[in-house]
């Protein structure tokens, strides 16, 4: 007995479902004579009668019951395969794990996930917020696929790719006298209570750069560990600060005024990943969205407009 082709299996199933040659032809969108010839050829090849013809209706024969059982099983497996592919396309039964620096997490990451979930509606997302010193373990232990950071990670097993460049900006409480200026200098800020991050921290060292450029020794009135903390303290009128523009990349931030700095200090964003790791499609798409959203934050931000 010869093997059946997938086309023969497809035709036999169509006849099983519809009970007629014309019905099978309509189901498969082919001509009825072609279906009839293929059924006859299959029966001759297999050496068994697949269907009994009664009053123009094709009824599966008893002797071919095992064949039809296998045909049903093949189609169940095909349907399962199609369902699995469909699930992958829309993000079902899979997850996306990644992390970002605190400065990216609040606004940029939310916009990225809005885009990603718009395509993969059922994708489970596990997003962590990490400091740079936590990144190596996170990636090398494969807790997540990638991390978005404001500094490159120095490790031989990690690769870094720059995806955006922004600027540091000044943030002031609403109504502060410095908000009358188009640009604010480090010396302006140094005369006020300055809120910052420990300069021994890589992110804190970056925020201190305008003061270093101006030759000013910075004396913090308050310190926080994360960008969000610094922003919150300023919004509550407790001082002024330098922050990266991505941390305040929101159109409406009541209680807060943002101004460009006289000192031009760039801040870059990097995607870091374990060398040699193949990223999922969800991760690749997310990184592309991060790139676009970071670029948009720079071009559409108030510092860009103020400097034009």
Phi and psi restraints in degrees (value plus and minus 20) as a CYANA .aco file:
   2 UNK   PHI     -97.1   -57.1
   2 UNK   PSI     137.9   177.9
   3 UNK   PHI     -92.7   -52.7
   3 UNK   PSI     129.2   169.2
   4 UNK   PHI    -108.7   -68.7
   4 UNK   PSI     124.5   164.5
   5 UNK   PHI    -106.4   -66.4
   5 UNK   PSI     143.6   183.6
   6 UNK   PHI     -82.5   -42.5
   6 UNK   PSI     -52.8   -12.8
   7 UNK   PHI     -87.3   -47.3
   7 UNK   PSI     -60.3   -20.3
   8 UNK   PHI     -83.7   -43.7
   8 UNK   PSI     -61.2   -21.2
   9 UNK   PHI     -82.4   -42.4
   9 UNK   PSI     -61.6   -21.6
  10 UNK   PHI     -82.4   -42.4
  10 UNK   PSI     -62.9   -22.9
  11 UNK   PHI     -88.3   -48.3
  11 UNK   PSI     -64.2   -24.2
  12 UNK   PHI     -79.8   -39.8
  12 UNK   PSI     -62.7   -22.7
  13 UNK   PHI     -84.1   -44.1
  13 UNK   PSI     -60.1   -20.1
  14 UNK   PHI     -82.6   -42.6
  14 UNK   PSI     -60.2   -20.2
  15 UNK   PHI     -87.4   -47.4
  15 UNK   PSI     -59.6   -19.6
  16 UNK   PHI     -77.8   -37.8
  16 UNK   PSI     -64.8   -24.8
  17 UNK   PHI     -91.0   -51.0
  17 UNK   PSI     -59.3   -19.3
  18 UNK   PHI    -117.7   -77.7
  18 UNK   PSI     -46.5    -6.5
  19 UNK   PHI      61.8   101.8
  19 UNK   PSI     -22.8    17.2
  20 UNK   PHI    -161.0  -121.0
  20 UNK   PSI     137.7   177.7
  21 UNK   PHI     -86.6   -46.6
  21 UNK   PSI     -62.9   -22.9
  22 UNK   PHI     -86.0   -46.0
  22 UNK   PSI     -57.6   -17.6
  23 UNK   PHI     -85.2   -45.2
  23 UNK   PSI     -61.9   -21.9
  24 UNK   PHI     -84.3   -44.3
  24 UNK   PSI     -59.9   -19.9
  25 UNK   PHI     -82.3   -42.3
  25 UNK   PSI     -62.7   -22.7
  26 UNK   PHI     -85.0   -45.0
  26 UNK   PSI     -58.8   -18.8
  27 UNK   PHI     -84.2   -44.2
  27 UNK   PSI     -59.0   -19.0
  28 UNK   PHI    -114.3   -74.3
  28 UNK   PSI     -23.4    16.6
  29 UNK   PHI      40.1    80.1
  29 UNK   PSI      25.8    65.8
  30 UNK   PHI    -152.9  -112.9
  30 UNK   PSI     158.0   198.0
  31 UNK   PHI     -98.9   -58.9
  31 UNK   PSI     127.4   167.4
  32 UNK   PHI     -83.7   -43.7
  32 UNK   PSI     -62.5   -22.5
  33 UNK   PHI     -78.8   -38.8
  33 UNK   PSI     -55.9   -15.9
  34 UNK   PHI     -84.1   -44.1
  34 UNK   PSI     -59.9   -19.9
  35 UNK   PHI     -84.8   -44.8
  35 UNK   PSI     -65.2   -25.2
  36 UNK   PHI     -80.4   -40.4
  36 UNK   PSI     -64.3   -24.3
  37 UNK   PHI     -83.7   -43.7
  37 UNK   PSI     -60.6   -20.6
  38 UNK   PHI     -89.5   -49.5
  38 UNK   PSI     -58.0   -18.0
  39 UNK   PHI     -82.6   -42.6
  39 UNK   PSI     -65.9   -25.9
  40 UNK   PHI     -82.9   -42.9
  40 UNK   PSI     -62.6   -22.6
  41 UNK   PHI     -83.8   -43.8
  41 UNK   PSI     -59.0   -19.0
  42 UNK   PHI     -85.7   -45.7
  42 UNK   PSI     -63.6   -23.6
  43 UNK   PHI     -82.0   -42.0
  43 UNK   PSI     -62.0   -22.0
  44 UNK   PHI     -86.1   -46.1
  44 UNK   PSI     -60.1   -20.1
  45 UNK   PHI     -86.8   -46.8
  45 UNK   PSI     -63.1   -23.1
  46 UNK   PHI     -98.1   -58.1
  46 UNK   PSI     -42.8    -2.8
  47 UNK   PHI      57.6    97.6
  47 UNK   PSI       1.2    41.2
  48 UNK   PHI    -157.6  -117.6
  48 UNK   PSI     138.6   178.6
  49 UNK   PHI    -111.9   -71.9
  49 UNK   PSI     100.1   140.1
  50 UNK   PHI    -103.7   -63.7
  50 UNK   PSI     -55.8   -15.8
  51 UNK   PHI    -148.9  -108.9
  51 UNK   PSI     125.5   165.5
  52 UNK   PHI    -117.0   -77.0
  52 UNK   PSI     115.7   155.7
  53 UNK   PHI    -119.0   -79.0
  53 UNK   PSI      96.2   136.2
  54 UNK   PHI    -151.7  -111.7
  54 UNK   PSI      94.6   134.6
  55 UNK   PHI      32.5    72.5
  55 UNK   PSI      21.8    61.8
  56 UNK   PHI      60.0   100.0
  56 UNK   PSI     -18.2    21.8
  57 UNK   PHI    -127.1   -87.1
  57 UNK   PSI     115.4   155.4
  58 UNK   PHI    -111.9   -71.9
  58 UNK   PSI      96.8   136.8
  59 UNK   PHI    -133.7   -93.7
  59 UNK   PSI     108.5   148.5
  60 UNK   PHI     -74.5   -34.5
  60 UNK   PSI     111.2   151.2
  61 UNK   PHI     -94.6   -54.6
  61 UNK   PSI     134.4   174.4
  62 UNK   PHI     -85.0   -45.0
  62 UNK   PSI     -62.7   -22.7
  63 UNK   PHI     -86.3   -46.3
  63 UNK   PSI     -38.3     1.7
  64 UNK   PHI    -121.4   -81.4
  64 UNK   PSI      -4.7    35.3
  65 UNK   PHI     -79.1   -39.1
  65 UNK   PSI     -57.7   -17.7
  66 UNK   PHI     -87.0   -47.0
  66 UNK   PSI     -54.3   -14.3
  67 UNK   PHI     -82.9   -42.9
  67 UNK   PSI     -65.2   -25.2
  68 UNK   PHI     -88.1   -48.1
  68 UNK   PSI     -53.4   -13.4
  69 UNK   PHI     -80.8   -40.8
  69 UNK   PSI     -62.3   -22.3
  70 UNK   PHI     -89.4   -49.4
  70 UNK   PSI     -55.9   -15.9
  71 UNK   PHI     -81.8   -41.8
  71 UNK   PSI     -63.9   -23.9
  72 UNK   PHI     -82.1   -42.1
  72 UNK   PSI     -61.1   -21.1
  73 UNK   PHI     -85.7   -45.7
  73 UNK   PSI     -61.1   -21.1
  74 UNK   PHI     -78.5   -38.5
  74 UNK   PSI     -64.3   -24.3
  75 UNK   PHI     -91.6   -51.6
  75 UNK   PSI     -51.2   -11.2
  76 UNK   PHI     -83.1   -43.1
  76 UNK   PSI     -60.5   -20.5
  77 UNK   PHI     -88.6   -48.6
  77 UNK   PSI     -58.6   -18.6
  78 UNK   PHI     -83.3   -43.3
  78 UNK   PSI     -62.5   -22.5
  79 UNK   PHI     -84.3   -44.3
  79 UNK   PSI     -58.1   -18.1
  80 UNK   PHI     -84.4   -44.4
  80 UNK   PSI     -60.3   -20.3
  81 UNK   PHI     -82.9   -42.9
  81 UNK   PSI     -66.6   -26.6
  82 UNK   PHI     -82.1   -42.1
  82 UNK   PSI     -59.1   -19.1
  83 UNK   PHI     -84.9   -44.9
  83 UNK   PSI     -59.7   -19.7
  84 UNK   PHI     -84.9   -44.9
  84 UNK   PSI     -62.8   -22.8
  85 UNK   PHI     -83.4   -43.4
  85 UNK   PSI     -62.6   -22.6
  86 UNK   PHI     -82.7   -42.7
  86 UNK   PSI     -60.1   -20.1
  87 UNK   PHI     -83.0   -43.0
  87 UNK   PSI     -61.5   -21.5
  88 UNK   PHI     -83.6   -43.6
  88 UNK   PSI     -58.8   -18.8
  89 UNK   PHI     -82.6   -42.6
  89 UNK   PSI     -58.0   -18.0
  90 UNK   PHI    -121.0   -81.0
  90 UNK   PSI     -15.6    24.4
  91 UNK   PHI      70.2   110.2
  91 UNK   PSI     -10.5    29.5
  92 UNK   PHI     -92.6   -52.6
  92 UNK   PSI     126.3   166.3
  93 UNK   PHI      40.9    80.9
  93 UNK   PSI      -0.3    39.7
  94 UNK   PHI    -155.7  -115.7
  94 UNK   PSI     147.4   187.4
  95 UNK   PHI    -157.9  -117.9
  95 UNK   PSI     135.7   175.7
  96 UNK   PHI    -138.7   -98.7
  96 UNK   PSI      98.2   138.2
  97 UNK   PHI    -136.7   -96.7
  97 UNK   PSI     103.9   143.9
  98 UNK   PHI    -174.0  -134.0
  98 UNK   PSI     155.2   195.2
  99 UNK   PHI    -160.8  -120.8
  99 UNK   PSI     139.7   179.7
 100 UNK   PHI    -157.3  -117.3
 100 UNK   PSI     141.7   181.7
 101 UNK   PHI     -87.4   -47.4
 101 UNK   PSI     133.8   173.8
 102 UNK   PHI     -75.5   -35.5
 102 UNK   PSI     -54.3   -14.3
 103 UNK   PHI     -86.3   -46.3
 103 UNK   PSI     -43.0    -3.0
 104 UNK   PHI    -115.3   -75.3
 104 UNK   PSI     -43.7    -3.7
 105 UNK   PHI     -84.6   -44.6
 105 UNK   PSI     -60.2   -20.2
 106 UNK   PHI     -90.6   -50.6
 106 UNK   PSI     -68.4   -28.4
 107 UNK   PHI    -131.1   -91.1
 107 UNK   PSI     -71.8   -31.8
 108 UNK   PHI     -83.2   -43.2
 108 UNK   PSI     -67.4   -27.4
 109 UNK   PHI     -82.2   -42.2
 109 UNK   PSI     -58.0   -18.0
 110 UNK   PHI     -83.2   -43.2
 110 UNK   PSI     -59.9   -19.9
 111 UNK   PHI     -87.0   -47.0
 111 UNK   PSI     -59.4   -19.4
 112 UNK   PHI     -81.9   -41.9
 112 UNK   PSI     -67.1   -27.1
 113 UNK   PHI     -86.5   -46.5
 113 UNK   PSI     -50.6   -10.6
 114 UNK   PHI     -81.8   -41.8
 114 UNK   PSI     -61.7   -21.7
 115 UNK   PHI     -87.5   -47.5
 115 UNK   PSI     -65.1   -25.1
 116 UNK   PHI     -84.0   -44.0
 116 UNK   PSI     -64.6   -24.6
 117 UNK   PHI     -90.5   -50.5
 117 UNK   PSI     -41.2    -1.2
 118 UNK   PHI     -86.0   -46.0
 118 UNK   PSI     -46.3    -6.3
 119 UNK   PHI    -117.3   -77.3
 119 UNK   PSI     -65.4   -25.4
 120 UNK   PHI    -130.0   -90.0
 120 UNK   PSI      61.7   101.7
 121 UNK   PHI     -82.0   -42.0
 121 UNK   PSI     -49.2    -9.2
 122 UNK   PHI    -126.7   -86.7
 122 UNK   PSI      -7.3    32.7
 123 UNK   PHI     -90.0   -50.0
 123 UNK   PSI     108.6   148.6
 124 UNK   PHI    -103.6   -63.6
 124 UNK   PSI     110.0   150.0
 125 UNK   PHI    -137.0   -97.0
 125 UNK   PSI     109.5   149.5
 126 UNK   PHI    -137.4   -97.4
 126 UNK   PSI      81.2   121.2
 127 UNK   PHI    -127.5   -87.5
 127 UNK   PSI     106.4   146.4
 128 UNK   PHI    -127.0   -87.0
 128 UNK   PSI     136.1   176.1
 129 UNK   PHI    -133.9   -93.9
 129 UNK   PSI     100.4   140.4
 130 UNK   PHI    -145.9  -105.9
 130 UNK   PSI     129.8   169.8
 131 UNK   PHI    -104.2   -64.2
 131 UNK   PSI     141.5   181.5
 132 UNK   PHI     -81.5   -41.5
 132 UNK   PSI     -53.5   -13.5
 133 UNK   PHI     -90.4   -50.4
 133 UNK   PSI     -33.8     6.2
 134 UNK   PHI    -113.5   -73.5
 134 UNK   PSI     -27.0    13.0
 135 UNK   PHI     -91.0   -51.0
 135 UNK   PSI     -60.8   -20.8
 136 UNK   PHI     -80.0   -40.0
 136 UNK   PSI     -71.0   -31.0
 137 UNK   PHI     -80.0   -40.0
 137 UNK   PSI     -61.1   -21.1
 138 UNK   PHI     -79.6   -39.6
 138 UNK   PSI     -63.5   -23.5
 139 UNK   PHI     -99.9   -59.9
 139 UNK   PSI     -64.7   -24.7
 140 UNK   PHI     -90.7   -50.7
 140 UNK   PSI     -49.0    -9.0
 141 UNK   PHI    -106.0   -66.0
 141 UNK   PSI     -18.0    22.0
 142 UNK   PHI      36.1    76.1
 142 UNK   PSI      23.5    63.5
 143 UNK   PHI     -96.8   -56.8
 143 UNK   PSI     -41.4    -1.4
 144 UNK   PHI    -172.6  -132.6
 144 UNK   PSI     147.3   187.3
 145 UNK   PHI    -104.8   -64.8
 145 UNK   PSI     -53.5   -13.5
 146 UNK   PHI    -177.0  -137.0
 146 UNK   PSI     147.1   187.1
 147 UNK   PHI    -156.2  -116.2
 147 UNK   PSI     119.5   159.5
 148 UNK   PHI    -120.6   -80.6
 148 UNK   PSI      99.3   139.3
 149 UNK   PHI    -148.9  -108.9
 149 UNK   PSI     140.0   180.0
 150 UNK   PHI    -115.1   -75.1
 150 UNK   PSI     -18.8    21.2
 151 UNK   PHI    -161.3  -121.3
 151 UNK   PSI     127.2   167.2
 152 UNK   PHI     -89.4   -49.4
 152 UNK   PSI     128.0   168.0
 153 UNK   PHI    -113.0   -73.0
 153 UNK   PSI     104.0   144.0
 154 UNK   PHI    -113.8   -73.8
 154 UNK   PSI      76.5   116.5
 155 UNK   PHI    -178.3  -138.3
 155 UNK   PSI     116.7   156.7
 156 UNK   PHI     -84.0   -44.0
 156 UNK   PSI     -42.5    -2.5
 157 UNK   PHI    -113.9   -73.9
 157 UNK   PSI     -17.5    22.5
 158 UNK   PHI    -138.5   -98.5
 158 UNK   PSI     119.1   159.1
 159 UNK   PHI    -133.9   -93.9
 159 UNK   PSI     123.1   163.1
 160 UNK   PHI    -139.5   -99.5
 160 UNK   PSI     119.3   159.3
 161 UNK   PHI    -151.4  -111.4
 161 UNK   PSI     103.1   143.1
 162 UNK   PHI     -91.2   -51.2
 162 UNK   PSI     111.2   151.2
 163 UNK   PHI    -142.0  -102.0
 163 UNK   PSI     -31.2     8.8
 164 UNK   PHI    -184.9  -144.9
 164 UNK   PSI     138.0   178.0
 165 UNK   PHI    -156.0  -116.0
 165 UNK   PSI     106.2   146.2
 166 UNK   PHI    -142.8  -102.8
 166 UNK   PSI    -177.7  -137.7
 167 UNK   PHI    -155.3  -115.3
 167 UNK   PSI     138.1   178.1
 168 UNK   PHI    -100.2   -60.2
 168 UNK   PSI     127.6   167.6
 169 UNK   PHI    -155.8  -115.8
 169 UNK   PSI     144.9   184.9
 170 UNK   PHI    -114.8   -74.8
 170 UNK   PSI     121.5   161.5
 171 UNK   PHI    -143.3  -103.3
 171 UNK   PSI     118.8   158.8
 172 UNK   PHI    -154.1  -114.1
 172 UNK   PSI     133.1   173.1
 173 UNK   PHI     -85.1   -45.1
 173 UNK   PSI     127.3   167.3
 174 UNK   PHI     -78.5   -38.5
 174 UNK   PSI     113.1   153.1
 175 UNK   PHI      69.5   109.5
 175 UNK   PSI     -22.8    17.2
 176 UNK   PHI     -85.4   -45.4
 176 UNK   PSI     124.6   164.6
 177 UNK   PHI     -82.3   -42.3
 177 UNK   PSI     -48.7    -8.7
 178 UNK   PHI     -89.4   -49.4
 178 UNK   PSI     -36.3     3.7
 179 UNK   PHI     -89.2   -49.2
 179 UNK   PSI     -31.5     8.5
 180 UNK   PHI     -95.4   -55.4
 180 UNK   PSI     -35.9     4.1
 181 UNK   PHI    -105.4   -65.4
 181 UNK   PSI     128.0   168.0
 182 UNK   PHI     -93.0   -53.0
 182 UNK   PSI     -56.8   -16.8
 183 UNK   PHI    -152.1  -112.1
 183 UNK   PSI     130.2   170.2
 184 UNK   PHI    -139.6   -99.6
 184 UNK   PSI     119.9   159.9
 185 UNK   PHI    -121.3   -81.3
 185 UNK   PSI     145.1   185.1
 186 UNK   PHI     -82.9   -42.9
 186 UNK   PSI     -55.5   -15.5
 187 UNK   PHI     -87.1   -47.1
 187 UNK   PSI     -55.6   -15.6
 188 UNK   PHI     -79.0   -39.0
 188 UNK   PSI     -67.3   -27.3
 189 UNK   PHI     -88.1   -48.1
 189 UNK   PSI     -55.3   -15.3
 190 UNK   PHI     -85.0   -45.0
 190 UNK   PSI     -39.4     0.6
 191 UNK   PHI    -103.1   -63.1
 191 UNK   PSI     -22.1    17.9
 192 UNK   PHI    -134.1   -94.1
 192 UNK   PSI     146.1   186.1
 193 UNK   PHI     -84.8   -44.8
 193 UNK   PSI      97.5   137.5
 194 UNK   PHI    -118.7   -78.7
 194 UNK   PSI     109.9   149.9
 195 UNK   PHI    -124.6   -84.6
 195 UNK   PSI     113.5   153.5
 196 UNK   PHI    -173.7  -133.7
 196 UNK   PSI    -184.2  -144.2
 197 UNK   PHI    -141.0  -101.0
 197 UNK   PSI     126.0   166.0
 198 UNK   PHI     -67.8   -27.8
 198 UNK   PSI     101.7   141.7
 199 UNK   PHI     -82.3   -42.3
 199 UNK   PSI     -35.4     4.6
 200 UNK   PHI     -95.7   -55.7
 200 UNK   PSI     -35.2     4.8
 201 UNK   PHI    -103.2   -63.2
 201 UNK   PSI     119.1   159.1
 202 UNK   PHI     -73.8   -33.8
 202 UNK   PSI     -61.5   -21.5
 203 UNK   PHI     -89.6   -49.6
 203 UNK   PSI     -60.3   -20.3
 204 UNK   PHI     -83.1   -43.1
 204 UNK   PSI     -57.9   -17.9
 205 UNK   PHI     -83.8   -43.8
 205 UNK   PSI     -56.7   -16.7
 206 UNK   PHI     -85.6   -45.6
 206 UNK   PSI     -62.6   -22.6
 207 UNK   PHI     -88.1   -48.1
 207 UNK   PSI     -43.1    -3.1
 208 UNK   PHI    -103.8   -63.8
 208 UNK   PSI     -29.3    10.7
 209 UNK   PHI     -77.6   -37.6
 209 UNK   PSI     -61.0   -21.0
 210 UNK   PHI     -79.3   -39.3
 210 UNK   PSI     -56.8   -16.8
 211 UNK   PHI     -90.4   -50.4
 211 UNK   PSI     -59.0   -19.0
 212 UNK   PHI     -82.8   -42.8
 212 UNK   PSI     -64.0   -24.0
 213 UNK   PHI     -79.8   -39.8
 213 UNK   PSI     -57.5   -17.5
 214 UNK   PHI    -104.2   -64.2
 214 UNK   PSI     -21.2    18.8
 215 UNK   PHI      51.2    91.2
 215 UNK   PSI      10.0    50.0
 216 UNK   PHI    -128.7   -88.7
 216 UNK   PSI     110.7   150.7
 217 UNK   PHI    -101.7   -61.7
 217 UNK   PSI      99.4   139.4
 218 UNK   PHI    -103.7   -63.7
 218 UNK   PSI     113.6   153.6
 219 UNK   PHI    -142.8  -102.8
 219 UNK   PSI      83.7   123.7
 220 UNK   PHI     -91.7   -51.7
 220 UNK   PSI     116.1   156.1
 221 UNK   PHI    -100.4   -60.4
 221 UNK   PSI     -51.9   -11.9
 222 UNK   PHI    -167.3  -127.3
 222 UNK   PSI     135.3   175.3
 223 UNK   PHI    -154.2  -114.2
 223 UNK   PSI     127.6   167.6
 224 UNK   PHI    -148.2  -108.2
 224 UNK   PSI     145.4   185.4
 225 UNK   PHI    -109.6   -69.6
 225 UNK   PSI     -50.2   -10.2
 226 UNK   PHI    -138.8   -98.8
 226 UNK   PSI     135.8   175.8
 227 UNK   PHI     -78.8   -38.8
 227 UNK   PSI     -60.5   -20.5
 228 UNK   PHI     -80.2   -40.2
 228 UNK   PSI     -55.6   -15.6
 229 UNK   PHI     -86.1   -46.1
 229 UNK   PSI     -64.6   -24.6
 230 UNK   PHI     -79.6   -39.6
 230 UNK   PSI     -66.5   -26.5
 231 UNK   PHI     -80.2   -40.2
 231 UNK   PSI     -64.3   -24.3
 232 UNK   PHI     -82.8   -42.8
 232 UNK   PSI     -61.8   -21.8
 233 UNK   PHI     -84.5   -44.5
 233 UNK   PSI     -59.4   -19.4
 234 UNK   PHI     -87.2   -47.2
 234 UNK   PSI     -62.6   -22.6
 235 UNK   PHI     -80.1   -40.1
 235 UNK   PSI     -47.5    -7.5
 236 UNK   PHI    -111.8   -71.8
 236 UNK   PSI      -6.7    33.3
 237 UNK   PHI      57.7    97.7
 237 UNK   PSI       0.7    40.7
 238 UNK   PHI    -112.0   -72.0
 238 UNK   PSI     -22.1    17.9
 239 UNK   PHI     139.6   179.6
 239 UNK   PSI    -188.8  -148.8
 240 UNK   PHI    -139.5   -99.5
 240 UNK   PSI     148.0   188.0
 241 UNK   PHI    -178.7  -138.7
 241 UNK   PSI     142.7   182.7
 242 UNK   PHI    -124.9   -84.9
 242 UNK   PSI     116.9   156.9
 243 UNK   PHI    -167.5  -127.5
 243 UNK   PSI     140.0   180.0
 244 UNK   PHI     -97.0   -57.0
 244 UNK   PSI     127.8   167.8
 245 UNK   PHI     -86.2   -46.2
 245 UNK   PSI     -42.1    -2.1
 246 UNK   PHI     -89.4   -49.4
 246 UNK   PSI     -46.8    -6.8
 247 UNK   PHI     -92.0   -52.0
 247 UNK   PSI     -38.4     1.6
 248 UNK   PHI    -145.3  -105.3
 248 UNK   PSI      12.0    52.0
 249 UNK   PHI    -103.8   -63.8
 249 UNK   PSI      38.2    78.2
 250 UNK   PHI    -151.4  -111.4
 250 UNK   PSI     118.5   158.5
 251 UNK   PHI     -82.1   -42.1
 251 UNK   PSI     -66.5   -26.5
 252 UNK   PHI    -134.1   -94.1
 252 UNK   PSI      93.2   133.2
 253 UNK   PHI    -152.1  -112.1
 253 UNK   PSI      64.2   104.2
 254 UNK   PHI     -78.7   -38.7
 254 UNK   PSI     120.7   160.7
 255 UNK   PHI      67.6   107.6
 255 UNK   PSI     -21.1    18.9
 256 UNK   PHI    -152.2  -112.2
 256 UNK   PSI     117.4   157.4
 257 UNK   PHI    -138.7   -98.7
 257 UNK   PSI     115.2   155.2
 258 UNK   PHI    -134.9   -94.9
 258 UNK   PSI     116.1   156.1
 259 UNK   PHI    -157.5  -117.5
 259 UNK   PSI     125.1   165.1
 260 UNK   PHI     -83.9   -43.9
 260 UNK   PSI     132.4   172.4
 261 UNK   PHI    -112.0   -72.0
 261 UNK   PSI     125.8   165.8
 262 UNK   PHI     -83.6   -43.6
 262 UNK   PSI     -63.1   -23.1
 263 UNK   PHI     -95.0   -55.0
 263 UNK   PSI     102.7   142.7
 264 UNK   PHI    -110.8   -70.8
 264 UNK   PSI      83.3   123.3
 265 UNK   PHI    -140.4  -100.4
 265 UNK   PSI      92.4   132.4
 266 UNK   PHI     -96.0   -56.0
 266 UNK   PSI     133.2   173.2
 267 UNK   PHI    -152.5  -112.5
 267 UNK   PSI     108.7   148.7
 268 UNK   PHI    -126.1   -86.1
 268 UNK   PSI     133.6   173.6
 269 UNK   PHI    -135.4   -95.4
 269 UNK   PSI     119.6   159.6
 270 UNK   PHI    -147.3  -107.3
 270 UNK   PSI     126.9   166.9
 271 UNK   PHI    -121.4   -81.4
 271 UNK   PSI     107.2   147.2
 272 UNK   PHI    -136.6   -96.6
 272 UNK   PSI     123.4   163.4
 273 UNK   PHI    -171.5  -131.5
 273 UNK   PSI     143.3   183.3
 274 UNK   PHI     -91.0   -51.0
 274 UNK   PSI     112.0   152.0
 275 UNK   PHI     -79.7   -39.7
 275 UNK   PSI     114.6   154.6
 276 UNK   PHI      65.3   105.3
 276 UNK   PSI     -28.4    11.6
 277 UNK   PHI     -98.5   -58.5
 277 UNK   PSI     110.7   150.7
 278 UNK   PHI    -106.1   -66.1
 278 UNK   PSI     102.1   142.1
 279 UNK   PHI    -103.0   -63.0
 279 UNK   PSI     130.3   170.3
 280 UNK   PHI     -89.5   -49.5
 280 UNK   PSI     143.9   183.9
 281 UNK   PHI     -81.9   -41.9
 281 UNK   PSI     -54.6   -14.6
 282 UNK   PHI     -86.2   -46.2
 282 UNK   PSI     -59.6   -19.6
 283 UNK   PHI     -87.1   -47.1
 283 UNK   PSI     -64.9   -24.9
 284 UNK   PHI     -80.4   -40.4
 284 UNK   PSI     -64.7   -24.7
 285 UNK   PHI     -83.0   -43.0
 285 UNK   PSI     -60.4   -20.4
 286 UNK   PHI     -84.1   -44.1
 286 UNK   PSI     -62.0   -22.0
 287 UNK   PHI     -81.8   -41.8
 287 UNK   PSI     -61.2   -21.2
 288 UNK   PHI     -82.5   -42.5
 288 UNK   PSI     -58.3   -18.3
 289 UNK   PHI     -88.6   -48.6
 289 UNK   PSI     -57.8   -17.8
 290 UNK   PHI     -80.4   -40.4
 290 UNK   PSI     -64.2   -24.2
 291 UNK   PHI     -78.2   -38.2
 291 UNK   PSI     -67.5   -27.5
 292 UNK   PHI     -87.5   -47.5
 292 UNK   PSI     -61.7   -21.7
 293 UNK   PHI     -90.0   -50.0
 293 UNK   PSI     -55.5   -15.5
 294 UNK   PHI     -87.1   -47.1
 294 UNK   PSI     -62.6   -22.6
 295 UNK   PHI     -83.5   -43.5
 295 UNK   PSI     -59.6   -19.6
 296 UNK   PHI     -85.0   -45.0
 296 UNK   PSI     -59.3   -19.3
 297 UNK   PHI     -81.5   -41.5
 297 UNK   PSI     -56.3   -16.3
 298 UNK   PHI     -91.1   -51.1
 298 UNK   PSI     -67.1   -27.1
 299 UNK   PHI     -92.4   -52.4
 299 UNK   PSI     -53.2   -13.2
 300 UNK   PHI    -118.1   -78.1
 300 UNK   PSI     -24.1    15.9
 301 UNK   PHI     -92.2   -52.2
 301 UNK   PSI     138.8   178.8
 302 UNK   PHI     -83.1   -43.1
 302 UNK   PSI     -46.3    -6.3
 303 UNK   PHI     -90.4   -50.4
 303 UNK   PSI     -55.6   -15.6
 304 UNK   PHI     -84.9   -44.9
 304 UNK   PSI     -65.7   -25.7
 305 UNK   PHI     -87.9   -47.9
 305 UNK   PSI     -56.6   -16.6
 306 UNK   PHI     -88.9   -48.9
 306 UNK   PSI     -47.3    -7.3
 307 UNK   PHI    -111.2   -71.2
 307 UNK   PSI     -27.6    12.4
